Amino acid sequence: MTVRTLDIASAVAPVSDADPVVGGRVELQLLTTLKCNLKCTYCSLGVGEVLGSQTEIEYDIDQLAAFVDTHLRGKEIYVTFYGGEPTLNRGMMETVMRRFPEFRFQLQTNGTLLDALPDWVLAKLSNILVSIDGGEATTDRYRGRGIWRQVIRNLDEIQGKVGGTITARITWGNPETTFEELDDLASRPDAIDYVYWQFVADEMYAQDSLDRRKAVLTRLIDKFFASTDRLYPVLPIMGMVRNKVLPNRAKELYAGLTQCRVSSHLINVMPNGQIYPCPDMMYVPDMQMGEVQGNWLKRSPLQPTSAMPCGTCEAFAWCRGNCMKNLWLGYVKNDRRYRAHVVEPICALIRFMGREIDRREPHAWFADLPIPVRQALVNAEVYDYVEIMP
């Protein structure tokens, strides 16, 4: 097997500083508040004491409109309402949706207040990312007793009212998470359209936890390839298969940069108006890339560098670097512990998934798909709203 010798920095085309947003689209992630009604044990906003630090919006809608007109004019804009728990500031959401009716909208939520949203708001949402950690026991362990049942009940309540799709967003932290838990969520077509997970960015990969996760991944991949008449709606597998079968799709929406979008076209606006590329890096002052009130924006500081070893990895062609936050902490900041206990285990799991997919001959499987199923794999709009790589 030929080993790639390019590093990630030299493997992508240079990007001009003239336009901080690469390409023709931008995800404008608006944090409506940093307050939350839950206390999930793994919350990434807890790092740097970000969570709860800002509860009021410090810019007005006219300032946001001026920023959009100055820096995002001509772009295809889709807004993600984020937090904290964004529905705690529903007024801000409604104001933005009324002021910019031509935008697409996504909501990332813990799901506990979904039943309180007006029908017209639900109808304008292209996707809802609902945070849920698997089955009832796993979810309640991280989020609080009764939360799983409350979220599922709310999903049933809004069934038929959402204009777009509903995606179960899982932070896969517990190595005891089972195939049955994930499969149950993927098999609820009346309430959930897609299942997506991220491997938790925490030290939860010791002892046999990698092997336990691999056993679950193998069963998920087996089920994905078991049928050609419908698509098993598990996004990390969908994205990997798409990128392997159609390699250009791994690059075209991100200008060859990372598929987490923080290097190209994801900008996060905090309640105080400061802008950062990654919602998990808002505690690092050097990461600030703009401000709404001051109406300025510069290129994301989270860019591929020669310190990152991705270009020599077998997964680079279809993974494209995955999570820039992890790479920055592990290789640019040179946090050796984080690299060994978080970055490298996650990369090992992604490589494992790629090998398991290859063992099932994805090109031959793709060739047998009916056209509607093929289109669902290749062109699903939900790819705009998730990182694809776990």
C-alpha positions in Angstrom: 0.0 0.0 0.0 1.3 3.4 -0.9 1.9 5.7 2.1 0.9 9.4 1.7 3.7 11.7 2.4 1.9 15.0 2.2 1.2 17.0 5.4 -2.3 18.5 5.8 -1.1 22.1 5.2 0.5 21.3 1.8 -2.4 19.0 0.8 -4.9 21.9 0.5 -5.0 24.8 -1.8 -4.0 28.2 -0.3 -6.9 30.4 0.7 -6.9 34.1 0.2 -7.4 36.4 3.2 -9.5 38.7 1.0 -12.7 36.8 1.9 -12.7 35.2 5.4 -15.5 32.9 4.3 -14.3 30.3 1.9 -16.7 29.5 -0.9 -20.3 30.5 -1.6 -22.0 29.4 1.6 -21.7 30.2 5.3 -23.1 28.7 8.5 -23.9 31.6 10.9 -24.1 29.9 14.3 -25.9 32.3 16.6 -25.6 31.5 20.3 -28.8 32.9 21.7 -27.6 32.5 25.3 -24.9 30.6 27.2 -27.5 29.7 29.9 -28.8 26.1 29.9 -31.5 24.3 31.8 -29.5 21.1 32.1 -26.1 20.2 33.5 -24.7 17.5 31.2 -21.6 16.0 32.7 -19.5 16.3 29.6 -20.5 19.8 28.3 -17.7 21.3 26.2 -18.8 24.8 27.1 -17.8 24.0 30.7 -14.2 24.3 29.6 -12.9 27.9 30.3 -16.1 28.5 32.3 -18.0 29.6 29.1 -21.3 28.0 30.1 -23.5 30.5 31.8 -21.1 33.4 31.3 -23.4 35.3 28.9 -27.1 35.3 29.2 -28.2 38.4 27.3 -27.6 39.4 23.6 -25.4 42.5 23.5 -26.0 43.4 19.8 -29.2 44.3 18.1 -30.8 43.0 15.0 -29.8 46.0 12.9 -26.1 45.5 13.8 -26.4 41.8 12.8 -28.0 42.8 9.5 -25.2 45.3 8.9 -22.6 42.6 9.6 -24.4 40.2 7.2 -24.6 42.8 4.5 -20.9 43.7 4.8 -19.3 40.3 5.2 -21.8 37.7 4.0 -23.4 39.4 1.0 -23.9 37.1 -1.9 -23.4 34.0 0.3 -25.9 31.2 0.8 -26.6 31.6 4.5 -27.9 29.1 6.9 -28.3 29.9 10.6 -27.9 27.5 13.4 -29.4 28.6 16.8 -27.0 27.3 19.4 -26.3 27.7 23.1 -26.4 27.0 26.0 -29.9 26.0 25.3 -31.0 28.3 22.5 -34.8 27.9 23.1 -34.3 29.7 26.4 -34.1 32.9 24.3 -36.9 32.1 21.9 -37.5 35.8 21.3 -34.1 36.2 19.7 -34.7 33.2 17.4 -38.1 34.6 16.3 -36.6 38.0 15.6 -33.8 36.6 13.4 -36.2 34.3 11.5 -38.6 37.2 10.7 -35.7 39.6 9.7 -34.0 37.1 7.4 -36.8 34.9 6.0 -34.7 33.8 3.0 -32.1 32.1 5.2 -32.2 28.4 6.1 -32.5 27.6 9.8 -31.3 24.9 12.1 -31.8 24.4 15.8 -29.3 22.6 18.1 -31.2 21.8 21.3 -31.4 19.5 24.3 -35.0 18.9 23.3 -36.6 19.6 26.6 -38.5 22.7 25.4 -39.3 21.7 21.9 -43.0 21.4 22.6 -43.1 25.1 23.6 -42.0 26.3 20.1 -44.7 27.9 17.9 -45.8 25.9 14.9 -44.5 28.6 12.5 -41.0 28.4 14.0 -41.0 24.6 13.7 -42.2 24.8 10.1 -39.2 27.0 9.1 -36.5 24.7 10.6 -34.6 22.8 8.0 -33.1 20.6 10.6 -33.2 20.1 14.4 -30.2 18.6 16.1 -31.5 17.0 19.3 -28.9 16.1 21.9 -29.6 12.6 23.2 -26.9 10.1 24.3 -28.4 6.8 23.3 -30.9 4.9 25.3 -32.8 6.0 28.4 -30.2 4.8 31.0 -27.3 6.3 29.1 -29.0 9.6 28.4 -30.3 10.1 32.0 -26.9 9.2 33.4 -25.4 12.2 31.6 -28.4 14.6 31.5 -30.6 13.9 34.5 -33.3 11.5 35.5 -36.3 11.5 33.1 -34.7 13.6 30.3 -34.8 10.8 27.7 -38.5 10.2 28.2 -39.1 14.0 28.1 -37.2 14.4 24.8 -38.8 11.4 23.1 -42.3 12.7 24.2 -41.5 16.1 22.8 -40.3 14.6 19.5 -43.6 12.8 19.3 -45.4 16.0 20.1 -43.8 18.0 17.2 -44.1 15.2 14.7 -45.5 16.6 11.4 -44.8 20.2 12.4 -41.1 20.4 11.5 -40.4 21.7 8.0 -37.3 19.7 7.6 -35.5 16.8 9.4 -34.8 15.8 12.9 -31.4 14.4 13.8 -30.5 12.7 17.0 -27.1 14.1 18.0 -25.2 11.7 20.3 -22.0 12.5 22.2 -20.6 8.9 22.4 -18.8 9.0 25.7 -19.8 5.8 27.4 -17.9 2.8 26.2 -20.9 0.7 27.4 -23.2 2.3 24.8 -24.7 -0.6 22.8 -25.6 -1.3 19.2 -29.2 -1.7 20.3 -29.4 1.8 21.8 -28.1 3.5 18.6 -30.1 1.2 16.3 -33.3 2.0 18.3 -32.9 5.7 17.5 -32.1 5.0 13.9 -35.3 2.9 13.7 -37.7 5.6 14.8 -38.7 7.0 11.4 -41.8 8.7 12.7 -39.7 10.9 15.2 -36.1 10.8 14.0 -34.8 11.1 10.4 -31.0 10.7 11.1 -28.7 9.5 13.9 -25.4 11.3 14.3 -22.7 10.9 16.8 -19.4 12.5 17.8 -16.8 10.5 19.8 -16.5 12.4 23.0 -13.5 14.7 23.3 -12.6 13.5 26.8 -10.4 10.8 28.3 -12.9 7.9 27.9 -10.8 5.6 25.8 -8.8 3.6 28.4 -8.6 -0.2 28.8 -11.0 -2.1 26.5 -13.2 0.9 25.6 -11.8 1.1 22.0 -12.5 -2.6 21.4 -16.0 -2.2 22.8 -16.8 0.7 20.5 -15.3 -1.2 17.6 -17.7 -4.1 18.2 -20.7 -1.7 18.1 -19.3 0.1 15.0 -19.0 -3.3 13.2 -22.6 -4.1 13.8 -23.8 -0.6 12.7 -21.7 -0.9 9.5 -23.1 -4.4 8.8 -26.6 -3.1 9.1 -25.8 -0.2 6.8 -24.7 -2.4 4.0 -27.3 -5.1 4.6 -29.9 -3.4 2.4 -29.9 -1.5 -0.9 -33.6 -0.7 -1.0 -33.4 1.9 1.7 -30.8 3.9 3.5 -29.8 3.2 7.1 -29.8 6.8 8.4 -26.6 6.8 10.4 -24.8 9.9 9.3 -21.1 9.2 10.1 -21.4 6.0 8.1 -23.4 7.7 5.3 -20.7 10.5 5.1 -17.8 8.1 5.0 -19.4 5.9 2.4 -20.2 8.9 0.3 -16.7 10.3 0.5 -15.2 7.0 -0.4 -17.5 6.4 -3.4 -17.4 10.0 -4.6 -14.1 11.4 -3.2 -14.6 14.9 -4.6 -17.6 15.3 -2.2 -15.1 15.2 0.6 -13.6 18.4 -0.6 -16.1 20.4 -2.7 -18.1 22.0 0.1 -15.1 22.9 2.2 -12.5 24.0 -0.4 -10.4 21.0 0.5 -10.3 22.0 4.2 -11.6 20.2 7.2 -15.2 18.9 7.1 -15.9 20.4 10.6 -16.2 23.7 8.6 -14.3 25.8 11.2 -11.5 26.5 8.7 -13.8 27.6 5.9 -17.3 28.8 6.6 -18.5 28.2 10.1 -18.7 31.4 12.3 -20.0 31.4 15.8 -21.5 34.6 17.3 -21.5 34.7 21.0 -24.2 36.6 22.9 -21.7 39.5 23.4 -21.1 39.7 19.7 -17.7 38.2 19.5 -17.1 35.7 16.7 -15.1 32.5 16.9 -14.6 29.7 14.4 -15.3 26.8 16.8 -17.9 26.7 19.5 -15.6 24.6 21.7 -12.8 27.2 21.5 -14.6 30.4 22.6 -12.5 30.5 25.8 -9.3 31.2 23.8 -8.9 34.9 23.1 -6.5 34.3 20.2 -9.3 32.4 18.4 -11.5 35.5 18.0 -12.1 36.2 14.3 -14.6 39.0 14.4 -17.3 41.0 16.1 -20.8 42.0 15.2 -20.9 45.5 16.8 -17.5 46.5 15.4 -18.5 44.9 12.0 -15.3 43.1 11.4 -14.3 39.6 10.3 -11.1 37.9 9.5 -10.1 34.4 8.3 -10.4 31.6 10.9 -7.2 31.1 12.9 -8.0 27.4 13.0 -6.2 26.3 9.8 -4.3 23.1 8.8 -0.6 23.4 9.7 2.5 21.2 9.1 2.4 20.2 12.8 -0.7 18.1 12.0 0.2 14.6 10.7 -3.1 14.1 8.8 -1.5 14.0 5.3 0.3 10.8 6.1 -2.8 9.1 7.4 -4.7 6.5 5.3 -8.0 8.2 6.1 -7.0 11.7 4.9 -8.5 11.4 1.5 -12.0 11.0 2.9 -11.7 12.3 6.5 -9.9 15.6 5.6 -8.7 16.2 9.1 -12.0 15.7 11.0 -11.9 18.0 14.2 -9.6 21.0 14.0 -10.0 21.7 17.7 -8.6 18.2 18.5 -5.8 18.7 16.1 -4.9 22.1 17.4 -4.9 21.0 21.0 -2.9 17.8 20.2 -0.4 19.1 17.7 -0.2 22.9 17.6 -0.5 23.5 21.3 1.3 20.2 21.7 -0.8 18.9 24.6 0.7 15.4 24.6 -1.7 14.0 27.1 -4.8 15.2 25.1 -3.2 13.8 22.0 -2.5 10.4 23.5 -5.8 10.1 25.4 -8.3 11.8 23.1 -7.0 12.6 19.6 -5.2 9.4 18.7 -8.0 7.1 20.0 -10.6 9.0 18.0 -8.4 8.8 14.9 -7.9 5.1 15.4 -11.7 4.6 15.5 -12.2 6.6 12.3 -9.5 4.6 10.5 -11.2 1.4 11.8 -14.5 2.5 10.4 -12.9 3.2 7.0 -11.4 -0.3 6.9 -14.6 -1.9 7.9 -16.5 0.0 5.1 -13.9 -1.0 2.6 -14.3 -4.6 3.5 -17.9 -4.4 2.4 -17.1 -3.1 -1.1 -18.9 0.2 -1.0 -18.6 0.8 -4.7 -20.3 -2.4 -5.6 -23.0 -1.6 -3.0 -23.5 1.9 -4.4 -23.8 0.5 -7.9 -26.8 -1.6 -6.8 -28.7 1.3 -5.2 -32.0 2.5 -6.8 -31.7 6.1 -7.9 -33.7 7.6 -5.0 -31.6 5.9 -2.4 -28.4 6.9 -4.2 -29.6 10.5 -4.3 -30.4 10.3 -0.5 -26.8 9.2 0.2 -25.1 11.7 -2.1 -27.2 14.8 -1.7 -28.8 14.8 1.7 -29.2 18.4 2.9 -28.4 17.3 6.4 -24.7 17.1 5.4 -24.7 20.9 5.5 -25.5 20.8 9.2 -23.3 18.1 10.7 -19.6 17.4 10.6 -20.0 14.1 8.8 -16.9 12.7 10.5 -17.5 11.6 14.1 
